[in-house]
Amino acid sequence: MRRIGPIPQMGYGTWQRDGVACFRGVSWALDVGYRHIDTAEGYNNEEFVGTALAESGVPRDQIWVTTKVAPESFGPGQIRPHVEASLEKLRLDAVDLLLLHYPSVGDEYWIEDYMAQFAAVYDAGLARCIGVSNFTKPYIDRALELLGDREIFTNQVELHPFLANRPIVDHCRAKGITLTAYSPLARGRVMDDPVLQGIAETHAATPAQVALAWLMSEGFVVIPSAGSRARIAENFAAQELALTDAELDRIRGLDRGMRLVDGPWCPKWDD
């Protein structure tokens, strides 16, 4: 399996996968061959991820597990207890990657404080790697300053053929930070795009596979979510799809700034 740094490039995302559906999805993903599972405190499904991991039979050292601390858990002295609760649900001593899910909403909590707590959790060995999610350029720069020599392994942001998100992508790459693409299939919208459909037909593939292959060729980690075993396997097979330079360029031309995640809990996105 290809990796970007230490992170398996293809992961299974569990957003909006609840209860038994989450357990089944993770179980199918591991059976298909995924070795990267992405969850979050805010998804309310960590215990089902943990059960699937425990019952999979796949050795722990072969699975990369990412979870995230919700911004409402950033209060003074709160991050470590919340991480410990996540680890208990996941049945793990440590996660491979721990992210801050968003900057503090409305800057309710001082970044100096919650970043110090985050560093302390990392230093205590509760996470092997740390990173962020939905951090804009100013927050990335402040996080780097506050974390000192601790490496930010990724910034997980919305990325798909209709949102290149160039300001934060370029900024993170200049800082040596990998980008992880969430909502890589634009919540299913890629399936209806005629350009992606045409490229898919050429390769006897699906538009979803084309979108994922494009993102991976651009150097992003991808974490598509799917609810059926067939779709989970289909997404995984995108790793074998090789697109031509001309096809890659055509897909780059689909960018129209179509942001799907934009609410009052979000920071002011980079222009």
ZAMARGU-4260 file (C-alpha; in steps of 0.2 Angstrom, whole numbers, plus 5000, padded with zeros to 4 digits):
<rodrens>
0) 5000/5000/5000 | 5006/5017/4995 | 5011/5029/5009 | 5013/5048/5011 | 5026/5049/5024
5) 5020/5036/5037 | 5002/5038/5032 | 4994/5025/5021 | 4987/5035/5006 | 4971/5026/5005
10) 4960/5026/5021 | 4942/5022/5025 | 4932/5037/5032 | 4918/5034/5045 | 4910/5051/5045
15) 4891/5048/5046 | 4893/5029/5049 | 4884/5025/5065 | 4882/5010/5076 | 4881/4993/5067
20) 4884/5002/5050 | 4900/5009/5056 | 4906/4992/5063 | 4901/4983/5046 | 4910/4997/5036
25) 4926/4996/5046 | 4926/4977/5046 | 4923/4976/5027 | 4936/4989/5024 | 4949/4979/5033
30) 4944/4963/5025 | 4946/4972/5008 | 4963/4978/5012 | 4962/4995/5020 | 4975/4998/5033
35) 4970/5016/5038 | 4954/5020/5047 | 4949/5037/5051 | 4936/5042/5065 | 4933/5056/5077
40) 4927/5060/5094 | 4913/5070/5086 | 4907/5056/5075 | 4901/5046/5090 | 4906/5030/5083
45) 4924/5026/5090 | 4917/5012/5101 | 4911/5003/5085 | 4927/5006/5076 | 4936/4999/5091
50) 4926/4983/5091 | 4929/4981/5072 | 4947/4983/5075 | 4948/4971/5089 | 4938/4958/5080
55) 4946/4960/5063 | 4961/4948/5066 | 4972/4961/5058 | 4988/4964/5069 | 4987/4981/5077
60) 5004/4986/5070 | 4997/4984/5053 | 4983/4997/5055 | 4984/5016/5055 | 4971/5023/5066
65) 4967/5042/5066 | 4955/5050/5077 | 4951/5069/5081 | 4948/5079/5097 | 4932/5090/5095
70) 4934/5108/5097 | 4922/5109/5112 | 4934/5098/5121 | 4948/5111/5120 | 4944/5119/5137
75) 4958/5120/5151 | 4963/5103/5156 | 4950/5094/5145 | 4960/5087/5130 | 4969/5073/5139
80) 4953/5066/5147 | 4944/5067/5130 | 4959/5058/5121 | 4959/5045/5135 | 4940/5042/5133
85) 4943/5040/5114 | 4957/5027/5117 | 4946/5017/5129 | 4932/5017/5115 | 4945/5012/5102
90) 4952/4999/5113 | 4970/5006/5110 | 4984/5012/5120 | 4988/5025/5107 | 4982/5031/5091
95) 4994/5033/5076 | 4987/5050/5072 | 4978/5062/5083 | 4971/5078/5075 | 4962/5094/5082
100) 4946/5093/5072 | 4944/5112/5070 | 4952/5127/5077 | 4942/5132/5093 | 4925/5138/5087
105) 4925/5157/5087 | 4941/5157/5096 | 4932/5152/5112 | 4948/5144/5119 | 4965/5151/5117
110) 4976/5142/5105 | 4991/5144/5116 | 4982/5134/5129 | 4974/5120/5119 | 4990/5118/5108
115) 5000/5116/5124 | 4988/5102/5130 | 4989/5094/5113 | 5008/5094/5114 | 5007/5086/5131
120) 4996/5072/5125 | 5008/5069/5111 | 5023/5069/5123 | 5014/5057/5135 | 5014/5044/5121
125) 4995/5044/5118 | 4997/5048/5099 | 5012/5042/5088 | 5009/5057/5077 | 4999/5073/5078
130) 4991/5084/5065 | 4976/5096/5062 | 4960/5097/5052 | 4952/5112/5045 | 4966/5124/5050
135) 4968/5139/5039 | 4984/5148/5035 | 4985/5159/5051 | 4980/5144/5062 | 4993/5133/5054
140) 5007/5146/5056 | 5002/5148/5075 | 5001/5129/5078 | 5019/5127/5070 | 5025/5141/5081
145) 5017/5134/5097 | 5022/5115/5094 | 5040/5119/5092 | 5050/5104/5085 | 5034/5093/5085
150) 5029/5089/5068 | 5012/5092/5061 | 5010/5077/5050 | 4994/5082/5040 | 4981/5095/5039
155) 4964/5086/5034 | 4954/5098/5023 | 4940/5097/5010 | 4947/5092/4994 | 4939/5085/4978
160) 4939/5089/4959 | 4927/5103/4962 | 4937/5111/4976 | 4956/5112/4974 | 4958/5123/4989
165) 4974/5130/4983 | 4978/5143/4996 | 4979/5130/5010 | 4986/5117/5000 | 5000/5128/4994
170) 5003/5135/5011 | 5004/5118/5019 | 5016/5111/5006 | 5028/5125/5008 | 5028/5120/5026
175) 5031/5102/5023 | 5014/5097/5029 | 5004/5083/5020 | 4986/5086/5015 | 4972/5073/5018
180) 4957/5075/5008 | 4940/5073/5016 | 4924/5072/5006 | 4935/5067/4991 | 4920/5062/4981
185) 4911/5078/4984 | 4897/5068/4993 | 4893/5058/4978 | 4893/5073/4966 | 4908/5066/4956
190) 4896/5053/4949 | 4886/5065/4939 | 4901/5075/4931 | 4902/5072/4912 | 4921/5074/4912
195) 4924/5061/4925 | 4911/5050/4917 | 4920/5051/4901 | 4937/5047/4908 | 4930/5033/4918
200) 4923/5025/4903 | 4940/5025/4894 | 4947/5015/4909 | 4932/5004/4912 | 4931/5012/4929
205) 4919/5023/4939 | 4919/5042/4941 | 4923/5039/4960 | 4938/5029/4956 | 4944/5043/4944
210) 4942/5056/4957 | 4951/5046/4970 | 4965/5041/4958 | 4967/5060/4953 | 4968/5065/4971
215) 4981/5052/4975 | 4991/5057/4959 | 4991/5075/4966 | 4999/5068/4982 | 4985/5069/4994
220) 4980/5056/5007 | 4961/5051/5004 | 4948/5045/5016 | 4932/5040/5006 | 4917/5034/5015
225) 4905/5021/5008 | 4892/5010/5016 | 4892/4994/5005 | 4906/4982/5004 | 4905/4983/4985
230) 4908/5002/4985 | 4921/5000/4999 | 4931/4988/4987 | 4928/4999/4972 | 4936/5014/4981
235) 4950/5004/4987 | 4954/4998/4969 | 4956/5016/4963 | 4974/5014/4969 | 4977/5003/4953
240) 4970/5016/4941 | 4983/5026/4931 | 4977/5042/4923 | 4986/5051/4909 | 4994/5068/4910
245) 4980/5075/4899 | 4967/5067/4910 | 4974/5074/4925 | 4974/5091/4918 | 4956/5090/4913
250) 4951/5085/4930 | 4961/5100/4937 | 4950/5111/4926 | 4935/5106/4936 | 4939/5116/4951
255) 4925/5129/4954 | 4927/5132/4972 | 4913/5121/4977 | 4914/5120/4996 | 4902/5108/5005
260) 4908/5111/5023 | 4905/5129/5028 | 4895/5133/5044 | 4896/5143/5059 | 4908/5131/5067
265) 4921/5134/5053 | 4935/5146/5053 | 4936/5160/5040 | 4942/5150/5025 | 4957/5156/5016
270) 4954/5166/5000
</rodrens>
